[in-house]
Amino acid sequence: MIVCPPGYYQSQRDGQWLLEPPDALRLLPIRYREKRKPLQTLRQLVGEILAERPTLTPLRASLPETFVTAEGELAAQTALFVRHGEQLGYIHVAAVFGDDSVDVLDAPVFSPTAFESTGLLIRQLAYTLRLGLGYRKRRYLYTPPLGWTRIAAGLSTRFYPPDFPSHRAMLVMHPAVPRSVSPEELCTSLIERYRQKGLSFESDGGVTPITSDHGLHGLAFCLSSQKPKAPAVPAEPVPSPISPVSIEAAPQLLQDLLVFADAHYLYTVVFESTTQARRSELAKTLSEVARSVRPLPAPSAVAKTAQESAHSAPASAIYL
C-alpha cells in the first residue's frame, strides 16, 4: 500500500499504479508496481526497467543505498543516469522487499531542477510504503560462501560445496524467527525433534560463544550422530559382507548448529558434514558466513503486539 503525495493524481493502468504530478511541475508519472513475483534483486529490477525503455542509453548507476522502512522492512534505492536523444536525466528506482515478492517504484526525470527532489520523493514513498506482513519468520542478510551452489526452498537457503557430492557437506541458512526461547532451549528442542524423526543426534557438551561483525551474539553447538555399533561376534564365525572394521570406518554425521539472538529474533545456521569431510577448511567457511550475519530491524510495535497476542508454534517447529 502506498500513500499518494499531496497534489498528485493516482490512477491504475495495466495492473500498475501511476502517480501523476500536477501539470505545473511538468514531470513524468511515478510508476508503482505492487507485490511483483518472483522476488528479485535491485540489480535485476534495474535491468528490467532499462529493457522496457530501449530508447534510453544508460550511462552509469549510483551505488545502491539500503535502508529500513517505517514498517521495518528492508529496502534499497539507486539512480540511473541516462540519455534520451539529446536529453540527460535520471531514473530513480526504489524497491521494498517482502518474503516472496517485491514492491517497486521508478520515476524518470529529465528536468534538472527536479533531479534531487524526485529522488527524495521516491525515498519517502518507499519509506512509508506498507507491506502489512507483520512480526514473522523472515530472511536476513549475510554473505554466502563463494563458489558454493545455492538452492532456495521457501524462506530457507541451502549451499553445497563446489565438489559436492564427493565432498559431503551442506550449509543451511534458516529464516530468523520471533524469539520465544533461548539459544540453549532451541538446541535441546531441535535434538528432541530429530530423535522423533529417527535421527539420533547428541551434543558433545561444548558450547562456544559466537559473534557477527554486525553486533549479533549467540552460541555454537556441535551435534553428532551415534556411532554405528559392531554386530555381536557369533560362536562360529560366518562370512559377512559387513565387518567390524568397515563399520568403524563408516563416517559419522556431524551438525554444527549456530544460533544468534537479539531482543526480537533467533537466527539459526546449520552446517551438516561428516567425520570424513575437510573439517578445518569447512570451519573457516562457516566462520566467514557466521560473521557476516546482519540483524533484522526491530519489528514495529503494532506488528509485534499482534504476534505476541496470537498462538504461535514452538520456534523449533519452524525448522523441521
C-alpha positions as CSV (number, residue, x, y, z in Angstrom):
1,M,0.0,0.0,0.0
2,I,1.4,3.4,-1.0
3,V,0.5,6.9,0.1
4,C,-0.1,9.2,-2.8
5,P,1.8,12.5,-2.5
6,P,-0.2,15.7,-2.0
7,G,-1.2,17.2,-5.3
8,Y,-0.6,14.0,-7.3
9,Y,-3.3,12.1,-9.0
10,Q,-3.3,8.3,-8.6
11,S,-4.5,6.1,-11.4
12,Q,-4.3,2.4,-12.3
13,R,-3.3,1.1,-15.8
14,D,-2.2,-2.4,-17.0
15,G,-2.1,-3.7,-13.4
16,Q,0.2,-0.9,-12.1
17,W,-0.3,2.4,-10.3
18,L,0.7,5.7,-11.8
19,L,1.3,8.7,-9.6
20,E,0.8,11.7,-11.9
21,P,2.3,15.0,-10.7
22,P,0.5,18.4,-11.0
23,D,0.7,19.8,-14.5
24,A,2.6,22.8,-13.2
25,L,5.6,20.5,-12.3
26,R,5.9,19.2,-15.9
27,L,7.2,15.9,-14.6
28,L,6.6,12.3,-15.8
29,P,4.4,10.0,-13.7
30,I,5.9,7.9,-11.0
31,R,5.2,4.2,-11.5
32,Y,4.4,1.9,-8.6
33,R,4.2,-1.9,-9.0
34,E,2.8,-3.9,-6.1
35,K,3.8,-7.4,-5.0
36,R,5.8,-8.4,-8.0
37,K,6.8,-12.1,-8.2
38,P,9.2,-13.8,-8.1
39,L,11.3,-11.9,-5.6
40,Q,14.1,-10.1,-7.5
41,T,17.2,-8.2,-6.6
42,L,17.6,-4.4,-7.2
43,R,20.1,-5.2,-10.0
44,Q,17.5,-7.5,-11.7
45,L,14.8,-4.8,-11.4
46,V,17.0,-2.2,-12.9
47,G,17.8,-4.5,-15.8
48,E,14.1,-5.0,-16.5
49,I,13.4,-1.3,-16.3
50,L,16.1,-0.5,-18.9
51,A,14.9,-3.3,-21.1
52,E,11.4,-1.7,-21.1
53,R,12.9,1.6,-22.3
54,P,15.1,0.8,-25.4
55,T,15.2,4.5,-26.4
56,L,17.2,5.2,-23.2
57,T,21.0,4.8,-23.1
58,P,22.3,4.0,-19.6
59,L,25.4,5.9,-18.7
60,R,26.0,5.0,-15.0
61,A,24.2,4.0,-11.9
62,S,24.7,5.2,-8.4
63,L,25.8,2.8,-5.6
64,P,22.7,1.2,-4.2
65,E,21.6,2.6,-0.8
66,T,19.9,0.2,1.6
67,F,17.5,1.4,4.3
68,V,14.7,0.2,6.5
69,T,11.1,1.3,6.0
70,A,8.9,2.7,8.8
71,E,7.3,-0.7,9.0
72,G,10.7,-2.4,9.5
73,E,11.1,-4.0,6.0
74,L,14.4,-4.0,4.0
75,A,14.5,-1.6,1.1
76,A,17.1,-0.3,-1.5
77,Q,17.3,2.6,-3.8
78,T,19.5,3.7,-6.8
79,A,19.6,6.3,-9.5
80,L,20.3,5.6,-13.2
81,F,22.0,8.4,-15.2
82,V,20.6,8.0,-18.7
83,R,20.5,9.8,-22.1
84,H,17.3,10.1,-24.2
85,G,18.3,11.6,-27.5
86,E,19.9,14.9,-26.6
87,Q,18.4,14.9,-23.1
88,L,20.2,13.8,-20.0
89,G,18.2,12.6,-17.0
90,Y,17.8,10.1,-14.2
91,I,15.5,7.1,-13.5
92,H,15.1,6.8,-9.7
93,V,14.4,3.3,-8.6
94,A,13.4,2.1,-5.1
95,A,12.4,-1.4,-4.0
96,V,10.8,-2.7,-0.8
97,F,11.4,-6.5,-0.3
98,G,8.8,-8.9,1.1
99,D,9.1,-12.6,1.7
100,D,8.3,-13.8,-1.8
101,S,7.6,-10.5,-3.7
102,V,8.9,-7.0,-4.1
103,D,7.2,-3.6,-4.4
104,V,8.9,-1.3,-7.0
105,L,8.9,2.4,-7.6
106,D,10.5,4.1,-10.6
107,A,10.5,7.7,-11.8
108,P,12.1,9.0,-14.9
109,V,13.0,12.7,-14.6
110,F,14.6,15.0,-17.3
111,S,14.2,18.3,-15.6
112,P,17.5,19.3,-14.0
113,T,15.7,21.3,-11.3
114,A,13.8,18.1,-10.2
115,F,16.6,15.6,-10.2
116,E,17.3,15.8,-6.5
117,S,13.7,16.4,-5.3
118,T,12.4,13.4,-7.3
119,G,15.0,11.1,-5.7
120,L,14.0,12.4,-2.2
121,L,10.3,11.8,-3.0
122,I,10.9,8.2,-4.2
123,R,12.8,7.6,-1.0
124,Q,10.0,9.0,1.1
125,L,7.3,6.9,-0.7
126,A,9.3,3.7,-0.3
127,Y,10.0,4.5,3.4
128,T,6.3,5.0,4.2
129,L,5.1,2.0,2.0
130,R,3.4,-0.7,4.0
131,L,3.5,-4.4,3.1
132,G,1.5,-5.5,6.1
133,L,3.5,-8.7,6.7
134,G,3.8,-8.2,10.5
135,Y,6.2,-9.8,13.0
136,R,7.1,-13.1,11.5
137,K,9.8,-15.5,10.4
138,R,11.8,-13.8,7.7
139,R,15.1,-13.8,5.7
140,Y,18.1,-11.8,6.8
141,L,21.2,-10.5,5.2
142,Y,24.6,-12.4,5.1
143,T,27.4,-13.1,2.7
144,P,27.1,-16.5,1.0
145,P,30.1,-18.8,0.6
146,L,32.0,-18.1,-2.5
147,G,31.6,-20.7,-5.3
148,W,29.0,-22.8,-3.5
149,T,25.8,-23.9,-5.2
150,R,22.7,-22.1,-3.9
151,I,19.3,-23.7,-3.7
152,A,16.4,-21.8,-2.2
153,A,13.3,-23.5,-0.8
154,G,10.7,-21.3,0.9
155,L,12.5,-19.0,3.3
156,S,15.5,-21.3,3.8
157,T,18.5,-21.5,1.5
158,R,20.9,-24.4,1.1
159,F,24.5,-24.2,-0.1
160,Y,26.6,-27.1,-1.4
161,P,30.4,-27.0,-1.9
162,P,31.8,-27.0,-5.5
163,D,32.9,-30.7,-5.3
164,F,29.6,-32.0,-3.8
165,P,28.6,-34.9,-3.6
166,S,32.1,-36.3,-3.4
167,H,32.7,-33.9,-0.6
168,R,29.6,-34.4,1.6
169,A,28.6,-31.1,3.3
170,M,25.7,-28.7,3.3
171,L,25.1,-25.2,4.8
172,V,21.5,-24.3,5.6
173,M,20.5,-20.7,6.3
174,H,17.2,-20.9,8.1
175,P,14.9,-17.8,8.4
176,A,15.0,-15.8,11.6
177,V,12.0,-16.5,13.8
178,P,10.4,-14.3,16.5
179,R,12.2,-15.0,19.7
180,S,10.3,-17.2,22.3
181,V,13.1,-19.3,23.7
182,S,16.8,-19.1,24.5
183,P,19.5,-20.5,22.1
184,E,20.1,-23.4,24.6
185,E,16.4,-24.2,24.7
186,L,16.2,-24.2,20.9
187,C,19.2,-26.6,20.6
188,T,17.6,-29.0,23.1
189,S,14.3,-28.8,21.4
190,L,15.8,-29.5,18.0
191,I,17.7,-32.5,19.2
192,E,14.4,-33.9,20.6
193,R,12.7,-33.3,17.3
194,Y,15.5,-35.0,15.4
195,R,15.1,-38.1,17.6
196,Q,11.3,-38.1,16.9
197,K,12.2,-38.3,13.2
198,G,14.7,-41.1,13.8
199,L,17.8,-39.0,13.7
200,S,19.8,-39.6,16.9
201,F,21.9,-36.5,17.4
202,E,23.8,-35.9,20.7
203,S,25.5,-32.8,21.9
204,D,29.2,-33.1,22.7
205,G,28.6,-30.8,25.6
206,G,30.7,-28.0,24.2
207,V,29.1,-24.6,23.7
208,T,31.1,-21.8,22.1
209,P,30.2,-18.1,22.2
210,I,30.0,-16.6,18.7
211,T,29.5,-13.0,17.4
212,S,28.9,-11.5,14.0
213,D,30.7,-8.4,12.6
214,H,27.3,-6.6,12.8
215,G,26.7,-6.9,16.6
216,L,24.8,-10.2,16.9
217,H,25.8,-12.6,19.7
218,G,25.0,-16.3,20.0
219,L,26.2,-19.8,20.7
220,A,27.6,-22.6,18.6
221,F,26.8,-26.3,19.3
222,C,28.4,-29.3,17.8
223,L,26.0,-32.3,17.4
224,S,27.0,-35.8,16.2
225,S,25.1,-38.9,15.3
226,Q,25.6,-42.0,17.3
227,K,28.4,-44.2,16.2
228,P,27.3,-47.5,14.4
229,K,27.7,-50.5,16.7
230,A,29.6,-53.5,15.6
231,P,27.5,-56.7,15.4
232,A,28.0,-59.4,18.0
233,V,30.6,-62.0,17.1
234,P,28.9,-65.4,16.7
235,A,30.4,-68.5,18.4
236,E,31.2,-69.9,14.9
237,P,32.4,-67.2,12.5
238,V,30.3,-66.9,9.3
239,P,31.1,-64.9,6.2
240,S,29.7,-61.4,6.3
241,P,29.8,-58.5,3.9
242,I,30.0,-56.1,6.9
243,S,32.9,-56.5,9.2
244,P,33.6,-54.6,12.5
245,V,36.4,-52.8,10.6
246,S,34.1,-51.4,7.9
247,I,31.6,-50.3,10.5
248,E,34.2,-48.4,12.4
249,A,35.3,-46.7,9.1
250,A,31.8,-45.5,8.4
251,P,31.6,-41.7,8.7
252,Q,29.6,-40.1,11.4
253,L,27.1,-37.4,10.6
254,L,28.1,-34.1,12.3
255,Q,26.0,-31.0,12.6
256,D,27.3,-27.6,13.6
257,L,24.3,-25.5,15.0
258,L,24.8,-21.8,15.3
259,V,22.1,-19.7,17.0
260,F,22.3,-15.9,17.1
261,A,19.9,-14.0,19.2
262,D,18.8,-10.4,19.7
263,A,15.9,-8.9,21.6
264,H,13.4,-9.9,18.9
265,Y,14.7,-12.8,16.7
266,L,16.6,-16.1,16.7
267,Y,18.9,-16.7,13.7
268,T,19.8,-20.3,13.0
269,V,22.6,-21.5,10.8
270,V,23.0,-25.3,10.3
271,F,26.1,-26.9,8.8
272,E,26.0,-30.6,8.1
273,S,29.1,-32.7,7.3
274,T,30.7,-36.0,8.2
275,T,33.9,-37.1,10.0
276,Q,35.4,-37.7,6.6
277,A,34.9,-34.1,5.5
278,R,37.6,-31.5,5.4
279,R,36.6,-30.0,8.7
280,S,39.3,-27.4,9.0
281,E,38.5,-25.9,5.6
282,L,34.8,-26.0,6.2
283,A,35.1,-24.4,9.6
284,K,36.8,-21.4,8.0
285,T,33.9,-21.1,5.5
286,L,31.3,-21.4,8.3
287,S,33.1,-18.8,10.4
288,E,33.1,-16.3,7.5
289,V,29.4,-16.8,6.8
290,A,28.5,-16.5,10.5
291,R,30.5,-13.3,10.9
292,S,28.5,-11.7,8.0
293,V,25.0,-12.3,9.5
294,R,23.2,-9.0,9.9
295,P,20.4,-8.4,12.5
296,L,16.9,-7.6,11.3
297,P,15.2,-4.3,12.0
298,A,13.1,-4.3,15.2
299,P,9.5,-5.1,14.3
300,S,7.0,-2.2,14.6
301,A,5.1,-2.1,17.9
302,V,1.8,-2.8,16.2
303,A,3.1,-5.9,14.4
304,K,4.9,-7.3,17.5
305,T,1.8,-6.8,19.7
306,A,-0.4,-8.7,17.2
307,Q,2.1,-11.6,17.0
308,E,2.5,-11.9,20.8
309,S,-1.3,-12.0,21.3
310,A,-1.7,-14.8,18.9
311,H,-1.0,-18.5,19.5
312,S,2.3,-19.5,17.8
313,A,4.1,-22.8,17.2
314,P,7.4,-23.5,19.1
315,A,10.4,-22.0,17.5
316,S,11.9,-25.4,16.7
317,A,8.8,-26.4,14.7
318,I,9.7,-23.8,12.1
319,Y,12.9,-25.5,11.1
320,L,11.9,-29.2,10.7
